[in-house]
Amino acid sequence: MLPLPSNTGKYTRAADFNHEDVRMTLFVLTLEGDAHEWFAEKPRNSFDSLQSIVNAFKEKYGDKREVRHLVKAISIIKKRENETAEEFNKRFNYIVKELPQDYKSTDKSLRDFILMPLALSPLMS
């Protein structure tokens, strides 16, 4: 396990943890390699919220996942047990939005994908 940067104490030693403190700590604990060094070099109290850490991280490293992970995510996505259709659509659309344009289906291929099983159905004969 990697040693924690010295400025991590700001988030982990507070007696009055709140959800933001926990989220900030968990984010920092996931950093490895260059990202871990990047955070360790930041001055104490550089961040006052999780969003400020995430924004700085995205500015430095970007927020794009590798295409192979996005393709896998889109191919196995399923509606979660207590998830509304709206929540599922939001997750689905987020993944699709992150895919590079050359990986996205055309409107025609999507229509064909949806209609092909109907055309093959004995009910449609």
N, CA, C and O atoms as CSV, one atom per row, in Angstrom:
chain,resi,resn,atom,element,x,y,z
A,1,MET,N,N,0.845,-1.180,0.000
A,1,MET,CA,C,0.000,0.000,0.000
A,1,MET,C,C,0.892,1.246,0.000
A,1,MET,O,O,1.923,1.293,0.670
A,2,LEU,N,N,0.469,2.238,-0.761
A,2,LEU,CA,C,1.241,3.475,-0.860
A,2,LEU,C,C,1.114,4.284,0.424
A,2,LEU,O,O,0.050,4.293,1.043
A,3,PRO,N,N,2.177,4.960,0.831
A,3,PRO,CA,C,2.063,5.835,2.009
A,3,PRO,C,C,1.177,7.032,1.669
A,3,PRO,O,O,1.168,7.510,0.535
A,4,LEU,N,N,0.445,7.501,2.653
A,4,LEU,CA,C,-0.432,8.639,2.436
A,4,LEU,C,C,0.373,9.926,2.368
A,4,LEU,O,O,1.339,10.098,3.110
A,5,PRO,N,N,-0.021,10.830,1.481
A,5,PRO,CA,C,0.655,12.128,1.452
A,5,PRO,C,C,0.439,12.854,2.776
A,5,PRO,O,O,-0.575,12.648,3.443
A,6,SER,N,N,1.384,13.696,3.152
A,6,SER,CA,C,1.293,14.389,4.436
A,6,SER,C,C,0.064,15.284,4.537
A,6,SER,O,O,-0.460,15.481,5.634
A,7,ASN,N,N,-0.406,15.828,3.423
A,7,ASN,CA,C,-1.569,16.712,3.485
A,7,ASN,C,C,-2.894,15.957,3.565
A,7,ASN,O,O,-3.954,16.581,3.622
A,8,THR,N,N,-2.852,14.624,3.571
A,8,THR,CA,C,-4.073,13.835,3.701
A,8,THR,C,C,-4.668,14.004,5.089
A,8,THR,O,O,-5.878,13.861,5.264
A,9,GLY,N,N,-3.830,14.308,6.083
A,9,GLY,CA,C,-4.307,14.458,7.460
A,9,GLY,C,C,-5.410,15.476,7.605
A,9,GLY,O,O,-6.263,15.347,8.484
A,10,LYS,N,N,-5.410,16.480,6.765
A,10,LYS,CA,C,-6.473,17.495,6.815
A,10,LYS,C,C,-7.838,16.827,6.717
A,10,LYS,O,O,-8.803,17.284,7.329
A,11,TYR,N,N,-7.917,15.744,5.946
A,11,TYR,CA,C,-9.193,15.091,5.709
A,11,TYR,C,C,-9.447,13.904,6.631
A,11,TYR,O,O,-10.599,13.521,6.834
A,12,THR,N,N,-8.394,13.315,7.192
A,12,THR,CA,C,-8.575,12.080,7.950
A,12,THR,C,C,-8.526,12.245,9.456
A,12,THR,O,O,-8.978,11.351,10.170
A,13,ARG,N,N,-8.001,13.343,9.972
A,13,ARG,CA,C,-7.873,13.494,11.420
A,13,ARG,C,C,-8.981,14.331,12.041
A,13,ARG,O,O,-9.040,14.475,13.262
A,14,ALA,N,N,-9.831,14.868,11.235
A,14,ALA,CA,C,-10.894,15.723,11.768
A,14,ALA,C,C,-11.833,14.905,12.642
A,14,ALA,O,O,-12.314,13.846,12.239
A,15,ALA,N,N,-12.084,15.405,13.831
A,15,ALA,CA,C,-12.973,14.699,14.757
A,15,ALA,C,C,-14.416,14.768,14.291
A,15,ALA,O,O,-15.220,13.894,14.615
A,16,ASP,N,N,-14.742,15.787,13.546
A,16,ASP,CA,C,-16.121,15.951,13.092
A,16,ASP,C,C,-16.240,15.617,11.613
A,16,ASP,O,O,-16.486,16.495,10.785
A,17,PHE,N,N,-16.064,14.339,11.288
A,17,PHE,CA,C,-16.210,13.881,9.904
A,17,PHE,C,C,-17.613,14.196,9.417
A,17,PHE,O,O,-18.583,14.058,10.162
A,18,ASN,N,N,-17.716,14.612,8.185
A,18,ASN,CA,C,-19.013,14.689,7.533
A,18,ASN,C,C,-18.878,13.918,6.231
A,18,ASN,O,O,-17.793,13.438,5.904
A,19,HIS,N,N,-19.934,13.800,5.510
A,19,HIS,CA,C,-19.884,12.994,4.290
A,19,HIS,C,C,-18.859,13.537,3.302
A,19,HIS,O,O,-18.178,12.764,2.628
A,20,GLU,N,N,-18.746,14.833,3.212
A,20,GLU,CA,C,-17.774,15.434,2.295
A,20,GLU,C,C,-16.355,15.033,2.691
A,20,GLU,O,O,-15.539,14.715,1.826
A,21,ASP,N,N,-16.053,15.045,3.995
A,21,ASP,CA,C,-14.728,14.621,4.469
A,21,ASP,C,C,-14.435,13.186,4.039
A,21,ASP,O,O,-13.343,12.878,3.561
A,22,VAL,N,N,-15.414,12.326,4.213
A,22,VAL,CA,C,-15.231,10.909,3.882
A,22,VAL,C,C,-15.012,10.745,2.384
A,22,VAL,O,O,-14.112,10.021,1.961
A,23,ARG,N,N,-15.825,11.410,1.593
A,23,ARG,CA,C,-15.679,11.312,0.137
A,23,ARG,C,C,-14.322,11.831,-0.321
A,23,ARG,O,O,-13.686,11.232,-1.189
A,24,MET,N,N,-13.882,12.937,0.256
A,24,MET,CA,C,-12.574,13.492,-0.105
A,24,MET,C,C,-11.468,12.503,0.250
A,24,MET,O,O,-10.549,12.276,-0.537
A,25,THR,N,N,-11.566,11.922,1.435
A,25,THR,CA,C,-10.563,10.954,1.876
A,25,THR,C,C,-10.541,9.747,0.957
A,25,THR,O,O,-9.474,9.294,0.542
A,26,LEU,N,N,-11.718,9.225,0.638
A,26,LEU,CA,C,-11.773,8.047,-0.225
A,26,LEU,C,C,-11.193,8.342,-1.602
A,26,LEU,O,O,-10.486,7.508,-2.169
A,27,PHE,N,N,-11.482,9.510,-2.140
A,27,PHE,CA,C,-10.921,9.868,-3.439
A,27,PHE,C,C,-9.397,9.893,-3.366
A,27,PHE,O,O,-8.715,9.325,-4.219
A,28,VAL,N,N,-8.875,10.553,-2.346
A,28,VAL,CA,C,-7.419,10.668,-2.195
A,28,VAL,C,C,-6.793,9.281,-2.041
A,28,VAL,O,O,-5.712,9.032,-2.575
A,29,LEU,N,N,-7.442,8.397,-1.334
A,29,LEU,CA,C,-6.890,7.057,-1.108
A,29,LEU,C,C,-6.851,6.211,-2.376
A,29,LEU,O,O,-6.132,5.213,-2.426
A,30,THR,N,N,-7.609,6.589,-3.395
A,30,THR,CA,C,-7.586,5.827,-4.650
A,30,THR,C,C,-6.458,6.250,-5.574
A,30,THR,O,O,-6.189,5.573,-6.566
A,31,LEU,N,N,-5.800,7.345,-5.270
A,31,LEU,CA,C,-4.754,7.854,-6.153
A,31,LEU,C,C,-3.498,7.002,-6.075
A,31,LEU,O,O,-3.068,6.606,-4.991
A,32,GLU,N,N,-2.918,6.725,-7.229
A,32,GLU,CA,C,-1.695,5.936,-7.315
A,32,GLU,C,C,-0.731,6.592,-8.289
A,32,GLU,O,O,-1.135,7.408,-9.117
A,33,GLY,N,N,0.530,6.239,-8.192
A,33,GLY,CA,C,1.529,6.677,-9.152
A,33,GLY,C,C,1.614,8.185,-9.278
A,33,GLY,O,O,1.716,8.900,-8.281
A,34,ASP,N,N,1.571,8.666,-10.526
A,34,ASP,CA,C,1.687,10.093,-10.805
A,34,ASP,C,C,0.593,10.897,-10.110
A,34,ASP,O,O,0.844,11.991,-9.603
A,35,ALA,N,N,-0.614,10.353,-10.089
A,35,ALA,CA,C,-1.722,11.066,-9.453
A,35,ALA,C,C,-1.478,11.215,-7.952
A,35,ALA,O,O,-1.783,12.258,-7.374
A,36,HIS,N,N,-0.935,10.188,-7.329
A,36,HIS,CA,C,-0.623,10.244,-5.900
A,36,HIS,C,C,0.444,11.309,-5.644
A,36,HIS,O,O,0.336,12.098,-4.705
A,37,GLU,N,N,1.471,11.318,-6.489
A,37,GLU,CA,C,2.534,12.324,-6.353
A,37,GLU,C,C,1.990,13.726,-6.591
A,37,GLU,O,O,2.352,14.665,-5.882
A,38,TRP,N,N,1.121,13.866,-7.589
A,38,TRP,CA,C,0.503,15.167,-7.881
A,38,TRP,C,C,-0.215,15.709,-6.649
A,38,TRP,O,O,-0.057,16.876,-6.291
A,39,PHE,N,N,-1.012,14.846,-5.999
A,39,PHE,CA,C,-1.743,15.293,-4.816
A,39,PHE,C,C,-0.789,15.609,-3.669
A,39,PHE,O,O,-0.964,16.609,-2.973
A,40,ALA,N,N,0.223,14.758,-3.470
A,40,ALA,CA,C,1.168,14.950,-2.369
A,40,ALA,C,C,1.918,16.267,-2.484
A,40,ALA,O,O,2.301,16.856,-1.474
A,41,GLU,N,N,2.127,16.729,-3.705
A,41,GLU,CA,C,2.854,17.982,-3.922
A,41,GLU,C,C,1.990,19.227,-3.735
A,41,GLU,O,O,2.506,20.344,-3.696
A,42,LYS,N,N,0.691,19.035,-3.622
A,42,LYS,CA,C,-0.204,20.186,-3.435
A,42,LYS,C,C,-0.011,20.748,-2.029
A,42,LYS,O,O,0.169,19.987,-1.079
A,43,PRO,N,N,-0.045,22.074,-1.888
A,43,PRO,CA,C,0.072,22.672,-0.550
A,43,PRO,C,C,-1.093,22.263,0.347
A,43,PRO,O,O,-2.193,21.980,-0.129
A,44,ARG,N,N,-0.834,22.239,1.636
A,44,ARG,CA,C,-1.871,21.931,2.624
A,44,ARG,C,C,-3.058,22.872,2.420
A,44,ARG,O,O,-2.875,24.048,2.108
A,45,ASN,N,N,-4.249,22.360,2.594
A,45,ASN,CA,C,-5.502,23.110,2.445
A,45,ASN,C,C,-5.724,23.623,1.025
A,45,ASN,O,O,-6.363,24.657,0.830
A,46,SER,N,N,-5.202,22.908,0.038
A,46,SER,CA,C,-5.413,23.301,-1.354
A,46,SER,C,C,-6.853,23.100,-1.793
A,46,SER,O,O,-7.338,23.785,-2.693
A,47,PHE,N,N,-7.530,22.163,-1.158
A,47,PHE,CA,C,-8.888,21.811,-1.575
A,47,PHE,C,C,-9.841,21.944,-0.401
A,47,PHE,O,O,-9.524,21.554,0.723
A,48,ASP,N,N,-11.007,22.498,-0.676
A,48,ASP,CA,C,-11.998,22.647,0.390
A,48,ASP,C,C,-13.252,21.818,0.143
A,48,ASP,O,O,-14.191,21.851,0.938
A,49,SER,N,N,-13.266,21.075,-0.965
A,49,SER,CA,C,-14.425,20.220,-1.263
A,49,SER,C,C,-13.981,19.095,-2.191
A,49,SER,O,O,-12.934,19.167,-2.834
A,50,LEU,N,N,-14.800,18.067,-2.242
A,50,LEU,CA,C,-14.524,16.973,-3.163
A,50,LEU,C,C,-14.525,17.494,-4.591
A,50,LEU,O,O,-13.676,17.114,-5.398
A,51,GLN,N,N,-15.474,18.359,-4.901
A,51,GLN,CA,C,-15.564,18.871,-6.263
A,51,GLN,C,C,-14.295,19.627,-6.660
A,51,GLN,O,O,-13.867,19.553,-7.812
A,52,SER,N,N,-13.697,20.344,-5.726
A,52,SER,CA,C,-12.467,21.068,-6.057
A,52,SER,C,C,-11.315,20.099,-6.347
A,52,SER,O,O,-10.483,20.368,-7.214
A,53,ILE,N,N,-11.264,18.977,-5.627
A,53,ILE,CA,C,-10.239,17.957,-5.906
A,53,ILE,C,C,-10.498,17.334,-7.275
A,53,ILE,O,O,-9.585,17.201,-8.090
A,54,VAL,N,N,-11.744,16.957,-7.517
A,54,VAL,CA,C,-12.107,16.309,-8.781
A,54,VAL,C,C,-11.829,17.247,-9.957
A,54,VAL,O,O,-11.286,16.819,-10.975
A,55,ASN,N,N,-12.196,18.513,-9.822
A,55,ASN,CA,C,-11.952,19.468,-10.904
A,55,ASN,C,C,-10.466,19.611,-11.197
A,55,ASN,O,O,-10.062,19.635,-12.359
A,56,ALA,N,N,-9.651,19.707,-10.154
A,56,ALA,CA,C,-8.204,19.830,-10.341
A,56,ALA,C,C,-7.642,18.554,-10.974
A,56,ALA,O,O,-6.771,18.615,-11.841
A,57,PHE,N,N,-8.148,17.404,-10.533
A,57,PHE,CA,C,-7.710,16.122,-11.080
A,57,PHE,C,C,-8.061,16.030,-12.565
A,57,PHE,O,O,-7.229,15.634,-13.382
A,58,LYS,N,N,-9.285,16.394,-12.907
A,58,LYS,CA,C,-9.714,16.343,-14.307
A,58,LYS,C,C,-8.917,17.313,-15.163
A,58,LYS,O,O,-8.586,17.013,-16.310
A,59,GLU,N,N,-8.610,18.471,-14.605
A,59,GLU,CA,C,-7.820,19.448,-15.339
A,59,GLU,C,C,-6.429,18.893,-15.641
A,59,GLU,O,O,-5.881,19.114,-16.721
A,60,LYS,N,N,-5.871,18.175,-14.680
A,60,LYS,CA,C,-4.526,17.617,-14.846
A,60,LYS,C,C,-4.530,16.363,-15.725
A,60,LYS,O,O,-3.688,16.227,-16.612
A,61,TYR,N,N,-5.477,15.445,-15.482
A,61,TYR,CA,C,-5.449,14.134,-16.123
A,61,TYR,C,C,-6.588,13.880,-17.097
A,61,TYR,O,O,-6.587,12.851,-17.772
A,62,GLY,N,N,-7.552,14.772,-17.193
A,62,GLY,CA,C,-8.705,14.526,-18.046
A,62,GLY,C,C,-9.689,13.615,-17.339
A,62,GLY,O,O,-9.398,13.081,-16.268
A,63,ASP,N,N,-10.840,13.444,-17.937
A,63,ASP,CA,C,-11.843,12.583,-17.302
A,63,ASP,C,C,-12.357,11.513,-18.256
A,63,ASP,O,O,-13.449,10.979,-18.065
A,64,LYS,N,N,-11.584,11.205,-19.269
A,64,LYS,CA,C,-11.997,10.190,-20.235
A,64,LYS,C,C,-11.524,8.820,-19.784
A,64,LYS,O,O,-10.364,8.634,-19.416
A,65,ARG,N,N,-12.435,7.873,-19.819
A,65,ARG,CA,C,-12.045,6.494,-19.572
A,65,ARG,C,C,-11.557,5.905,-20.889
A,65,ARG,O,O,-11.880,6.409,-21.965
A,66,GLU,N,N,-10.792,4.851,-20.795
A,66,GLU,CA,C,-10.329,4.182,-22.004
A,66,GLU,C,C,-11.534,3.645,-22.763
A,66,GLU,O,O,-12.522,3.221,-22.164
A,67,VAL,N,N,-11.440,3.667,-24.071
A,67,VAL,CA,C,-12.548,3.239,-24.927
A,67,VAL,C,C,-12.970,1.811,-24.608
A,67,VAL,O,O,-14.162,1.507,-24.591
A,68,ARG,N,N,-12.011,0.942,-24.358
A,68,ARG,CA,C,-12.366,-0.465,-24.096
A,68,ARG,C,C,-13.256,-0.590,-22.860
A,68,ARG,O,O,-14.128,-1.458,-22.807
A,69,HIS,N,N,-13.040,0.273,-21.866
A,69,HIS,CA,C,-13.874,0.226,-20.671
A,69,HIS,C,C,-15.275,0.764,-20.962
A,69,HIS,O,O,-16.266,0.250,-20.443
A,70,LEU,N,N,-15.347,1.792,-21.787
A,70,LEU,CA,C,-16.646,2.344,-22.166
A,70,LEU,C,C,-17.452,1.348,-22.994
A,70,LEU,O,O,-18.655,1.188,-22.786
A,71,VAL,N,N,-16.784,0.681,-23.934
A,71,VAL,CA,C,-17.465,-0.320,-24.766
A,71,VAL,C,C,-17.984,-1.455,-23.889
A,71,VAL,O,O,-19.111,-1.916,-24.067
A,72,LYS,N,N,-17.167,-1.900,-22.948
A,72,LYS,CA,C,-17.620,-2.959,-22.049
A,72,LYS,C,C,-18.798,-2.473,-21.209
A,72,LYS,O,O,-19.786,-3.189,-21.050
A,73,ALA,N,N,-18.694,-1.255,-20.671
A,73,ALA,CA,C,-19.768,-0.722,-19.836
A,73,ALA,C,C,-21.080,-0.635,-20.595
A,73,ALA,O,O,-22.135,-0.959,-20.050
A,74,ILE,N,N,-21.026,-0.203,-21.844
A,74,ILE,CA,C,-22.256,-0.054,-22.628
A,74,ILE,C,C,-22.824,-1.419,-23.016
A,74,ILE,O,O,-24.034,-1.563,-23.192
A,75,SER,N,N,-21.950,-2.420,-23.150
A,75,SER,CA,C,-22.427,-3.745,-23.564
A,75,SER,C,C,-23.025,-4.546,-22.408
A,75,SER,O,O,-23.798,-5.474,-22.643
A,76,ILE,N,N,-22.682,-4.206,-21.169
A,76,ILE,CA,C,-23.204,-4.978,-20.034
A,76,ILE,C,C,-24.157,-4.179,-19.146
A,76,ILE,O,O,-24.615,-4.680,-18.119
A,77,ILE,N,N,-24.455,-2.948,-19.533
A,77,ILE,CA,C,-25.288,-2.103,-18.683
A,77,ILE,C,C,-26.675,-2.731,-18.510
A,77,ILE,O,O,-27.277,-3.224,-19.464
A,78,LYS,N,N,-27.157,-2.700,-17.282
A,78,LYS,CA,C,-28.491,-3.207,-16.954
A,78,LYS,C,C,-29.121,-2.261,-15.948
A,78,LYS,O,O,-28.432,-1.582,-15.186
A,79,LYS,N,N,-30.418,-2.234,-15.962
A,79,LYS,CA,C,-31.136,-1.424,-14.991
A,79,LYS,C,C,-30.967,-2.068,-13.622
A,79,LYS,O,O,-31.176,-3.270,-13.460
A,80,ARG,N,N,-30.586,-1.257,-12.642
A,80,ARG,CA,C,-30.412,-1.751,-11.277
A,80,ARG,C,C,-31.771,-1.965,-10.636
A,80,ARG,O,O,-32.771,-1.386,-11.060
A,81,GLU,N,N,-31.794,-2.799,-9.617
A,81,GLU,CA,C,-33.058,-3.211,-9.001
A,81,GLU,C,C,-33.962,-2.039,-8.589
A,81,GLU,O,O,-35.145,-2.034,-8.931
A,82,ASN,N,N,-33.443,-1.077,-7.883
A,82,ASN,CA,C,-34.268,0.041,-7.399
A,82,ASN,C,C,-34.058,1.321,-8.202
A,82,ASN,O,O,-34.332,2.417,-7.716
A,83,GLU,N,N,-33.578,1.179,-9.416
A,83,GLU,CA,C,-33.275,2.325,-10.256
A,83,GLU,C,C,-34.480,2.663,-11.134
A,83,GLU,O,O,-35.108,1.772,-11.706
A,84,THR,N,N,-34.790,3.927,-11.235
A,84,THR,CA,C,-35.882,4.340,-12.109
A,84,THR,C,C,-35.394,4.307,-13.552
A,84,THR,O,O,-34.191,4.290,-13.813
A,85,ALA,N,N,-36.336,4.298,-14.480
A,85,ALA,CA,C,-35.981,4.325,-15.897
A,85,ALA,C,C,-35.203,5.606,-16.213
A,85,ALA,O,O,-34.270,5.588,-17.015
A,86,GLU,N,N,-35.587,6.700,-15.588
A,86,GLU,CA,C,-34.904,7.973,-15.808
A,86,GLU,C,C,-33.445,7.899,-15.342
A,86,GLU,O,O,-32.548,8.385,-16.032
A,87,GLU,N,N,-33.210,7.294,-14.175
A,87,GLU,CA,C,-31.848,7.151,-13.662
A,87,GLU,C,C,-31.010,6.251,-14.577
A,87,GLU,O,O,-29.847,6.540,-14.859
A,88,PHE,N,N,-31.629,5.150,-15.035
A,88,PHE,CA,C,-30.930,4.246,-15.949
A,88,PHE,C,C,-30.566,4.968,-17.244
A,88,PHE,O,O,-29.437,4.859,-17.723
A,89,ASN,N,N,-31.520,5.702,-17.807
A,89,ASN,CA,C,-31.264,6.435,-19.050
A,89,ASN,C,C,-30.149,7.456,-18.871
A,89,ASN,O,O,-29.337,7.662,-19.773
A,90,LYS,N,N,-30.112,8.089,-17.716
A,90,LYS,CA,C,-29.061,9.068,-17.441
A,90,LYS,C,C,-27.695,8.386,-17.436
A,90,LYS,O,O,-26.742,8.903,-18.019
A,91,ARG,N,N,-27.590,7.212,-16.771
A,91,ARG,CA,C,-26.328,6.459,-16.754
A,91,ARG,C,C,-25.933,6.020,-18.167
A,91,ARG,O,O,-24.784,6.169,-18.582
A,92,PHE,N,N,-26.909,5.478,-18.889
A,92,PHE,CA,C,-26.668,5.000,-20.251
A,92,PHE,C,C,-26.186,6.136,-21.150
A,92,PHE,O,O,-25.191,5.999,-21.862
A,93,ASN,N,N,-26.899,7.252,-21.108
A,93,ASN,CA,C,-26.548,8.392,-21.958
A,93,ASN,C,C,-25.187,8.973,-21.607
A,93,ASN,O,O,-24.480,9.465,-22.486
A,94,TYR,N,N,-24.814,8.922,-20.340
A,94,TYR,CA,C,-23.489,9.404,-19.928
A,94,TYR,C,C,-22.400,8.568,-20.595
A,94,TYR,O,O,-21.425,9.111,-21.114
A,95,ILE,N,N,-22.569,7.244,-20.578
A,95,ILE,CA,C,-21.568,6.365,-21.190
A,95,ILE,C,C,-21.506,6.619,-22.691
A,95,ILE,O,O,-20.419,6.737,-23.255
A,96,VAL,N,N,-22.664,6.705,-23.340
A,96,VAL,CA,C,-22.707,6.941,-24.787
A,96,VAL,C,C,-22.027,8.266,-25.126
A,96,VAL,O,O,-21.277,8.356,-26.099
A,97,LYS,N,N,-22.293,9.290,-24.319
A,97,LYS,CA,C,-21.691,10.611,-24.554
A,97,LYS,C,C,-20.161,10.549,-24.494
A,97,LYS,O,O,-19.483,11.274,-25.223
A,98,GLU,N,N,-19.614,9.686,-23.628
A,98,GLU,CA,C,-18.167,9.583,-23.460
A,98,GLU,C,C,-17.488,8.805,-24.584
A,98,GLU,O,O,-16.277,8.924,-24.772
A,99,LEU,N,N,-18.256,8.006,-25.338
A,99,LEU,CA,C,-17.664,7.233,-26.426
A,99,LEU,C,C,-17.182,8.153,-27.538
A,99,LEU,O,O,-17.859,9.126,-27.872
A,100,PRO,N,N,-16.026,7.859,-28.111
A,100,PRO,CA,C,-15.583,8.636,-29.275
A,100,PRO,C,C,-16.582,8.466,-30.420
A,100,PRO,O,O,-17.237,7.428,-30.513
A,101,GLN,N,N,-16.708,9.457,-31.282
A,101,GLN,CA,C,-17.711,9.457,-32.346
A,101,GLN,C,C,-17.620,8.221,-33.230
A,101,GLN,O,O,-18.647,7.684,-33.647
A,102,ASP,N,N,-16.394,7.758,-33.525
A,102,ASP,CA,C,-16.257,6.605,-34.415
A,102,ASP,C,C,-16.712,5.290,-33.781
A,102,ASP,O,O,-16.781,4.274,-34.472
A,103,TYR,N,N,-17.021,5.287,-32.489
A,103,TYR,CA,C,-17.548,4.098,-31.823
A,103,TYR,C,C,-19.067,4.150,-31.687
A,103,TYR,O,O,-19.694,3.153,-31.326
A,104,LYS,N,N,-19.649,5.286,-31.970
A,104,LYS,CA,C,-21.098,5.446,-31.814
A,104,LYS,C,C,-21.809,4.914,-33.045
A,104,LYS,O,O,-21.323,5.028,-34.171
A,105,SER,N,N,-22.966,4.334,-32.802
A,105,SER,CA,C,-23.768,3.805,-33.893
A,105,SER,C,C,-24.475,4.937,-34.615
A,105,SER,O,O,-24.778,5.981,-34.037
A,106,THR,N,N,-24.727,4.703,-35.885
A,106,THR,CA,C,-25.524,5.672,-36.640
A,106,THR,C,C,-26.991,5.456,-36.301
A,106,THR,O,O,-27.358,4.414,-35.758
A,107,ASP,N,N,-27.812,6.415,-36.613
A,107,ASP,CA,C,-29.250,6.266,-36.360
A,107,ASP,C,C,-29.807,5.049,-37.087
A,107,ASP,O,O,-30.642,4.326,-36.545
A,108,LYS,N,N,-29.337,4.819,-38.336
A,108,LYS,CA,C,-29.818,3.685,-39.104
A,108,LYS,C,C,-29.441,2.363,-38.442
A,108,LYS,O,O,-30.267,1.452,-38.376
A,109,SER,N,N,-28.214,2.244,-37.952
A,109,SER,CA,C,-27.806,0.980,-37.337
A,109,SER,C,C,-28.563,0.736,-36.035
A,109,SER,O,O,-28.879,-0.408,-35.707
A,110,LEU,N,N,-28.856,1.803,-35.291
A,110,LEU,CA,C,-29.670,1.640,-34.074
A,110,LEU,C,C,-31.082,1.187,-34.425
A,110,LEU,O,O,-31.638,0.298,-33.781
A,111,ARG,N,N,-31.654,1.807,-35.451
A,111,ARG,CA,C,-33.010,1.428,-35.881
A,111,ARG,C,C,-33.026,-0.030,-36.325
A,111,ARG,O,O,-33.929,-0.783,-35.961
A,112,ASP,N,N,-32.014,-0.433,-37.120
A,112,ASP,CA,C,-31.928,-1.819,-37.574
A,112,ASP,C,C,-31.774,-2.780,-36.397
A,112,ASP,O,O,-32.372,-3.856,-36.388
A,113,PHE,N,N,-30.970,-2.391,-35.403
A,113,PHE,CA,C,-30.749,-3.228,-34.221
A,113,PHE,C,C,-32.064,-3.467,-33.479
A,113,PHE,O,O,-32.335,-4.574,-33.014
A,114,ILE,N,N,-32.865,-2.424,-33.376
A,114,ILE,CA,C,-34.136,-2.526,-32.659
A,114,ILE,C,C,-35.176,-3.270,-33.477
A,114,ILE,O,O,-35.936,-4.063,-32.921
A,115,LEU,N,N,-35.231,-3.036,-34.779
A,115,LEU,CA,C,-36.280,-3.603,-35.620
A,115,LEU,C,C,-35.980,-5.004,-36.135
A,115,LEU,O,O,-36.910,-5.741,-36.465
A,116,MET,N,N,-34.709,-5.393,-36.214
A,116,MET,CA,C,-34.344,-6.700,-36.760
A,116,MET,C,C,-35.035,-7.870,-36.031
A,116,MET,O,O,-35.581,-8.749,-36.698
A,117,PRO,N,N,-35.031,-7.909,-34.703
A,117,PRO,CA,C,-35.714,-9.028,-34.040
A,117,PRO,C,C,-37.207,-9.075,-34.369
A,117,PRO,O,O,-37.792,-10.155,-34.445
A,118,LEU,N,N,-37.813,-7.924,-34.561
A,118,LEU,CA,C,-39.234,-7.890,-34.927
A,118,LEU,C,C,-39.437,-8.479,-36.323
A,118,LEU,O,O,-40.394,-9.218,-36.557
A,119,ALA,N,N,-38.542,-8.152,-37.239
A,119,ALA,CA,C,-38.653,-8.643,-38.610
A,119,ALA,C,C,-38.474,-10.156,-38.658
A,119,ALA,O,O,-39.065,-10.818,-39.511
A,120,LEU,N,N,-37.678,-10.705,-37.765
A,120,LEU,CA,C,-37.426,-12.143,-37.729
A,120,LEU,C,C,-38.471,-12.913,-36.951
A,120,LEU,O,O,-38.508,-14.142,-37.005
A,121,SER,N,N,-39.306,-12.214,-36.240
A,121,SER,CA,C,-40.309,-12.842,-35.387
A,121,SER,C,C,-41.370,-13.539,-36.220
A,121,SER,O,O,-41.799,-13.005,-37.243
A,122,PRO,N,N,-41.806,-14.735,-35.798
A,122,PRO,CA,C,-42.879,-15.453,-36.529
A,122,PRO,C,C,-44.185,-14.646,-36.518
A,122,PRO,O,O,-45.017,-14.807,-37.411
A,123,LEU,N,N,-44.363,-13.793,-35.529
A,123,LEU,CA,C,-45.559,-12.979,-35.447
A,123,LEU,C,C,-45.634,-11.971,-36.590
A,123,LEU,O,O,-46.724,-11.536,-36.964
A,124,MET,N,N,-44.483,-11.598,-37.146
A,124,MET,CA,C,-44.449,-10.601,-38.200
A,124,MET,C,C,-44.570,-11.257,-39.588
A,124,MET,O,O,-44.657,-10.549,-40.591
A,125,SER,N,N,-44.575,-12.575,-39.658
A,125,SER,CA,C,-44.654,-13.272,-40.948
A,125,SER,C,C,-46.055,-13.304,-41.477
A,125,SER,O,O,-46.296,-13.853,-42.552
